[in-house]
């Protein structure tokens, strides 16, 4: 593209996580390939990581300089991100780009992220560069962490938030050195709330986020539509991980606030006449808050997550 330099381009390792979808059907894979053809500003290659039981794709389904990996078992985001981080280290990439399977990237994506990359060159404490994400008119990410809830940043915010903020994984750029500094990814947050844990760790260890006003993406947040987007196992895992995150990093009054919020969520689900299975899952999560102490809840979460981490 005019004005872009191919001298010492930024090296990025990208990972696209698929489930139940061939690369050729993924809007992310298609728009990523298009964006790569439109830029010389970055040196981007990476991994298409498939968590579903499927065969090898045709080679022409993959973007140039990308390889395909079919996971032996579904380890959610964790398996994909760990493999990508290993690949980024091996290839000497400074940044890891995390993508889900239905994120439509604009053709100028790699040009649009340049303000964040430039800011990160000037400030070595910037660990993550994120876009604005919304579903329709509803702003989703990034969001300030407030008492008991999240508040999305204004639509046109750009730069480094002054207080703790959290962002979704979709189209986030993670500095490899920062990931190494915090010890990589948490083995128990294998799917849900991995992003919550990640941004909290960055913040408490002195790393910072840069928000791009130049990139606004449409994102379909599954928990806004239980009936069409969330399987029952996923909902149960989300509730276990959500409770564990509060138990690990919340203060005593945040534990109480979360339990109250869970009760309000159940009432709202009943008013919306959600499926019986959804109500049962939420009731079970609420019951655990009353009948198990913090230690027992965390033990059960670790057992169901299949990890023994004490982090």
Secondary structure, 3 states (H helix, E strand, C coil): CCCCCCCCCEEEEEEEEECCCCHHHCHHHHHHHHHHHCCCCEEEEEEEEECCCCCCCCHHHCCCCEEEEECCCCCHHHHHHHHHHHHHHHCCCCEEEEECCCCCCCCCHHHHCHHHHHHHHHCCCEEEEEEEEEECCEEEECEEEECCEEEECCCCCCECCCCCEECCCCCEEEEHHHHHHCCCCCCCCCCCCHHHHHHHHHHHCCCEEEEEEEEEEECCCHHHCHHHHCCHHHHHHHHHHHHHHHHHHCCHHHHHHHHHHHHHHHHHHHHCCCCHHHHHHHHHHHHHHHHCCHHHHHHHHHHHHCCCCCC
